[in-house]
Amino acid sequence: MTDLQARIQAKISQPTLASFATVTADGHPWTRYVVVIADDNLVIWFATFKGSRKVEQIARNAHVHLTLGVTDMESAESYLQIAGRAEIIEEPAVKKAIWYDHLANIFSGPEDPSYVVCKVTPERIEFNTMNPQDGPEIWTAG
């Protein structure tokens, strides 16, 4: 793992609030908050409702974008811009692996038929500091 990959991983190795953008049926961006976590390969995962608009939008256009990394403007040092492809996973083993206690406030359990998992495979990640003159450091897949 490179130094850049390690710094990216450090920002998303724990559940993190992110802005998640999809494309609507009429071609417009639509953004909402989700709580994401990444694995060691920088693949991003989050829970969602099977009947949500984002699931429908991903089915039509898998290209998505996330922004994350700032939770407090006073201590903000860096943030990530992530472009990738999303897919919806309903496999029981994946749903159990992604499950965490907070989801019990939303779903009845990992077997809840309304609970699905969104997997985002990044194609490009920009690691930005709060100084725009620095420009982003860029990680790309492949």
N, C-alpha and C positions, 0 to 999 in steps of 0.2 A: 504494500500500500504506500502510495506517495505521501509526502507531507500535505499536499492539498487535499487528497482523499481523506486523510486522517482529520484534518480541520473540518471538512464537510461532515464527516461521520460524527464528530463531536457535537455538532449543532443539531443532529437529528437522531441521536442514539436513544433518546428518551422521548416519551410522548410530548409532542410540540404542536402548538397552535399554528396553523398555516392558512393562507388564503389559497383557495383551489379554484382555478378557472377552467371552464369547459366552453364549448361552442354550441349555441342553441340551434334549433332546426332552421331558423331564418338567418343563420350565419353570424350572429352577434355573440360577443363574449358574455359569460355569466360567471360571477365569482361568489363564493361562499366560504365560511370558515370550516375547517376540519381539523381533527387532531391526528397527526401522523407520527409514524416511527419508521426508521430505516433499518434494514439488516446490514450485514457486513459487506454486501455487494452494492450498497447504496440504493437498493430497491426500496421504494417507499410504500407503506401499507396504511390503510385506515378503514374503519368500519363505516357502513352506511346502510340506509334503508333500501331494500330491493325495489320498491316502487318510487324511489325518488327521481326528481328531474335529472340529477347528475347521471344516474344509471342509464336513463333513456338517451341523454346527450352523448355519453361515452359509446353507446351502441352505434350511434350514427357517425361519430367522429372521435376517434381515440386520442387525438392530440390534445394534451392538457398542459397546464402551467401552474406552478406553485411558487409562492413567495413566503419565506419564513425566516425566523432567527432573531426578531426583535420582540422582546416582551416588556421592555421598559426603556423609554427614550433616554433617561438619565444615564443608564449603563450600557446603551447600545454601542457595540463595536463593529459588528458585521452582520450581514444577512445573505440569504441564498435566493437566487432566481433559478428555477428548475423547469426545463421543458422536457416532456417525455410522452410516452404512450401509456394509456390506462386500459385496464381490463377488469371485469367484475368476476370475482371468484366465489363460487357457492360450495366448494368441496368442504365437507365436514372437518377434515384434518386441518385445513388452512384456517377455517373459522375458529377452531379451538386454539390454534397456535397464536392467532392475533388477539384473541379475547383477553381483556384485562378488567379488573374489578369495576371501574367506573362505568363500563358498558351495561352493567346490571341496572343502572338507573334508566336505561333507554330500551334495552331488550330483555326478554325473559331468560336468556342464556344463549350459549353458542349454538344450540339447536333451533333457536327461534327462526322460523321460515322468513321473517322480514329482515333478518340480519344477513348481510353479505359483506364481502371484503373487496375493497378497491386496491389493486396493485398497480403502481406507477413505476415503469421502467424508464429511468432518466436517459435522455439522449444528450443533454447539455446541462451543465450546472455552472452558474456564475457565482463565485464567492466575492462579495462586494464588501468593502469597508465603508465606514460612514463618510470618508473623504472621497468625493467623486473624482478628484484629480488622480487618485491612485489607479482608477480603472479596475475592472473585474479580473480575477484570476479565473481561467476557464478550464473545466474538465469536460471531456466529451467521451461518449461510449465508443468502444471498438478500438 
